[in-house]
Amino acid sequence: MKDVAYVALGSNLGQREVFLAQARRAIAAIRGTRVLGETVVEETAPIGPVPQGPFLNQMIAIETELSPGELLTELHRIEADAGRVRRTRWGPRTLDLDIVMFEHQSVQEKGLSVPHPELSKRDFWLTELATLRSARVD
């Protein structure tokens, strides 16, 4: 079943713009997936208790045949390819890819919650999501 997913991209280490561009290309290359739209890249302050530099953030809308779990596996592979190392929760990272929501699916299981549990706490996600959803033509 095809569904539309919204994926947040973030980076606050190294060549942030390059990591976001690589992530967009890699997501577009996932089997059974195509990019429907993307928001502009914006810089935001980091969230959480760990001191670190600002993030570049963006959200994309994709149509995908993958389940939320399969998509998460692909996103983790893309993060690892970008040098992402999971050491400190909410710490600095080369690439952070989050499934924000699916249009027609929700999941609540260990390691995966869709919609993302932090959605209501991130104004920039809410704005990006509204932008992408209003621009969609079904």
Protein Blocks (a to p, Z undefined) as FASTA:
>chain_A
ZZddddddddfehjlklmmmmmmmmmmmpghiacfbdcdddddddedjbdcddddddddd
dddfbdfklmmmmmmmmmmmnopacfbghiacfbdcddfbdfkbccddehiacddfklmm
mmklmmmmmmmmmmpcZZ
